[in-house]
């Protein structure tokens, strides 16, 4: 007998929890977030890719997971070089595929944080090439590559990889941020036509949001500056 309740699969429950987690994290950061600052999206990526997926997917009862936890602890204690060396050893040992995957992504984040953008790009490219089944993290890796290029003034490449981030996870929880990143880089590269296309997409998908309002304001200000 139908009781009016909709049963969710484990996958649906997990995705719903993840979406709630991301939106909650973004709201908490919003007041202190420099909205169109170069590479700001990495703050959210680190929370999403490390904290959530470590808690939800990693098997803590094994040596590799404990080594990974120690490396993350060193990173959070601002011992970035120590954390980097530990994660590189985890990848070399390759005792657990999931932990090797997470370590590869984390090395991109740590190198980005140390402004070692070439290495950040290398690790995130390696991640995107090897771990294609995790659309969320692959999308985040592409966004990290985009932010790395943007920080080096390579705006054409920045726009390209923000587009790849969008394509890797259409309608994902950070899609709007990636459209903004793409628009910003097109503008900084002097490509007003492509920047306007991104703004138009934002208008359709996020019309009544603060994200679109601020993106439109930034677009107008930058357009005046490059005329």
C-alpha positions as CSV (number, residue, x, y, z in Angstrom):
1,X,0.0,0.0,0.0
2,X,1.4,3.4,-1.0
3,X,1.9,5.5,2.1
4,X,2.7,8.8,0.4
5,X,6.4,8.6,1.3
6,X,9.2,8.7,-1.3
7,X,12.0,6.3,-0.5
8,X,15.5,7.6,-1.5
9,X,18.3,5.4,-2.6
10,X,21.6,5.6,-0.6
11,X,23.2,7.5,-3.5
12,X,20.3,10.1,-3.4
13,X,20.7,10.5,0.3
14,X,24.4,10.9,0.0
15,X,24.1,13.5,-2.8
16,X,21.5,15.4,-0.8
17,X,23.7,15.5,2.3
18,X,26.6,16.7,0.1
19,X,24.6,19.5,-1.5
20,X,23.4,20.6,1.9
21,X,27.0,20.6,3.1
22,X,28.3,22.7,0.2
23,X,25.5,25.3,0.5
24,X,26.0,25.5,4.2
25,X,29.8,26.0,3.8
26,X,29.3,28.6,1.2
27,X,26.9,30.6,3.3
28,X,29.3,30.6,6.3
29,X,32.1,31.9,4.1
30,X,30.1,34.4,2.2
31,X,30.4,37.3,4.7
32,X,34.2,37.2,4.7
33,X,34.7,36.0,1.1
34,X,36.4,38.4,-1.4
35,X,33.8,37.8,-4.1
36,X,35.8,38.0,-7.4
37,X,39.3,37.7,-5.9
38,X,41.6,35.6,-7.9
39,X,41.6,32.0,-6.9
40,X,39.0,32.5,-4.1
41,X,37.1,29.4,-5.2
42,X,39.9,27.3,-3.8
43,X,38.8,28.0,-0.3
44,X,35.5,26.2,-1.0
45,X,37.2,23.5,-3.1
46,X,39.4,22.6,-0.2
47,X,36.5,22.2,2.2
48,X,34.5,20.2,-0.3
49,X,37.2,17.9,-1.6
50,X,39.1,17.3,1.7
51,X,36.8,17.5,4.7
52,X,33.6,16.1,3.2
53,X,35.0,13.3,1.1
54,X,37.5,12.3,3.7
55,X,34.7,11.9,6.3
56,X,32.3,10.2,3.9
57,X,34.5,7.9,1.7
58,X,37.8,7.1,3.3
59,X,38.3,4.0,5.3
60,X,40.0,5.3,8.5
61,X,40.9,1.8,9.7
62,X,44.0,1.4,7.6
63,X,47.5,2.7,7.6
64,X,47.2,4.8,4.4
65,X,44.2,6.6,5.8
66,X,46.0,7.4,9.1
67,X,49.0,8.7,7.2
68,X,46.7,10.9,5.1
69,X,45.0,12.2,8.3
70,X,48.4,13.1,9.7
71,X,49.3,14.9,6.5
72,X,46.1,16.9,6.6
73,X,46.7,17.7,10.3
74,X,50.2,19.1,9.3
75,X,48.6,21.1,6.6
76,X,46.0,22.6,9.0
77,X,48.9,23.4,11.4
78,X,50.5,25.4,8.5
79,X,53.3,22.9,8.1
80,X,52.7,22.8,4.3
81,X,56.1,21.4,3.3
82,X,55.9,18.6,5.8
83,X,52.3,17.8,4.6
84,X,53.5,17.9,1.0
85,X,56.3,15.4,1.7
86,X,54.0,13.1,3.5
87,X,51.4,13.1,0.7
88,X,54.1,12.4,-1.9
89,X,55.2,9.4,0.1
90,X,51.6,8.2,0.3
91,X,51.4,8.4,-3.5
92,X,54.7,6.6,-3.9
93,X,53.6,3.8,-1.5
94,X,50.1,3.6,-3.1
95,X,48.7,1.3,-0.4
96,X,45.1,2.4,-0.9
97,X,43.6,3.7,-4.2
98,X,41.2,6.1,-2.5
99,X,43.8,7.6,-0.3
100,X,46.2,8.0,-3.2
101,X,43.4,9.8,-5.1
102,X,42.8,12.2,-2.2
103,X,46.5,12.8,-1.7
104,X,47.0,13.7,-5.4
105,X,44.2,16.3,-5.1
106,X,45.5,17.6,-1.8
107,X,49.0,18.1,-3.3
108,X,47.4,20.4,-5.9
109,X,45.7,22.4,-3.1
110,X,48.9,22.7,-1.0
111,X,51.0,23.8,-3.9
112,X,48.4,26.3,-4.8
113,X,48.4,27.6,-1.3
114,X,52.2,28.0,-1.4
115,X,51.8,29.8,-4.8
116,X,53.7,27.0,-6.5
117,X,51.3,27.1,-9.4
118,X,53.2,25.0,-11.8
119,X,53.2,22.1,-9.4
120,X,49.6,22.7,-8.5
121,X,48.6,22.4,-12.1
122,X,50.7,19.3,-12.5
123,X,49.0,17.5,-9.6
124,X,45.5,18.6,-10.6
125,X,46.1,17.6,-14.2
126,X,47.3,14.2,-13.0
127,X,44.1,13.9,-10.8
128,X,41.8,14.8,-13.7
129,X,43.4,12.3,-16.0
130,X,43.5,9.4,-13.5
131,X,40.3,9.7,-11.5
132,X,37.6,10.5,-14.1
133,X,34.7,8.7,-12.2
134,X,34.5,11.4,-9.5
135,X,32.8,14.2,-11.4
136,X,32.7,16.6,-8.5
137,X,36.4,16.4,-7.7
138,X,37.5,16.4,-11.4
139,X,35.5,19.6,-11.8
140,X,37.2,21.0,-8.7
141,X,40.6,20.0,-10.1
142,X,39.9,21.8,-13.4
143,X,38.8,24.9,-11.4
144,X,42.0,24.7,-9.4
145,X,44.0,24.6,-12.7
146,X,42.0,27.6,-13.9
147,X,42.7,29.6,-10.7
148,X,46.4,28.7,-11.0
149,X,46.6,30.1,-14.5
150,X,44.6,33.1,-13.4
151,X,47.0,33.9,-10.6
152,X,49.8,33.9,-13.2
153,X,48.0,36.3,-15.5
154,X,47.2,33.5,-18.0
155,X,43.6,34.5,-18.5
156,X,42.9,32.7,-21.7
157,X,43.9,29.4,-20.1
158,X,42.0,30.4,-17.0
159,X,38.8,30.8,-18.9
160,X,39.4,27.5,-20.7
161,X,39.7,25.5,-17.6
162,X,36.8,27.1,-15.8
163,X,34.8,25.9,-18.8
164,X,36.2,22.5,-18.4
165,X,35.1,22.6,-14.7
166,X,31.6,23.4,-15.8
167,X,31.6,20.6,-18.4
168,X,32.9,18.0,-15.9
169,X,29.9,18.5,-13.6
170,X,27.0,20.3,-15.2
171,X,24.5,21.7,-12.7
172,X,27.0,21.0,-9.9
173,X,26.9,22.9,-6.6
174,X,29.7,25.2,-7.7
175,X,28.6,25.7,-11.3
176,X,27.7,29.4,-10.8
177,X,31.1,30.2,-9.3
178,X,32.8,28.6,-12.3
179,X,30.7,30.6,-14.7
180,X,31.8,33.8,-12.8
181,X,35.4,32.6,-13.0
182,X,35.1,32.0,-16.7
183,X,33.5,35.4,-17.3
184,X,36.1,37.2,-15.2
185,X,39.0,35.6,-17.1
186,X,37.5,36.3,-20.5
187,X,37.1,40.0,-19.5
188,X,40.7,40.1,-18.2
189,X,41.9,38.5,-21.5
190,X,40.0,41.3,-23.4
191,X,37.4,38.8,-24.9
192,X,34.3,40.9,-24.2
193,X,32.1,38.7,-26.5
194,X,32.7,35.4,-24.6
195,X,32.5,37.2,-21.3
196,X,29.0,38.5,-22.2
197,X,28.0,34.9,-23.1
198,X,28.9,33.7,-19.6
199,X,27.0,36.6,-18.1
200,X,24.0,35.8,-20.1
201,X,24.1,32.2,-18.9
202,X,24.4,33.4,-15.3
203,X,21.4,35.6,-16.0
204,X,19.3,32.6,-17.1
205,X,20.4,30.2,-14.4
206,X,20.9,32.5,-11.4
207,X,18.9,35.6,-12.2
208,X,17.5,36.4,-8.8
209,X,20.6,35.6,-6.8
210,X,23.3,37.7,-5.3
211,X,25.8,35.8,-7.3
212,X,24.4,37.2,-10.6
213,X,24.0,40.7,-9.2
214,X,27.6,40.9,-8.2
215,X,28.8,39.3,-11.4
216,X,26.9,41.8,-13.5
217,X,28.3,44.7,-11.4
218,X,31.8,43.4,-11.9
219,X,31.2,42.9,-15.6
220,X,30.0,46.5,-16.0
221,X,32.9,47.9,-14.1
222,X,35.5,45.9,-16.0
223,X,33.9,46.7,-19.3
224,X,34.2,50.4,-18.7
225,X,37.8,50.0,-17.7
226,X,38.9,48.1,-20.9
227,X,37.0,50.4,-23.4
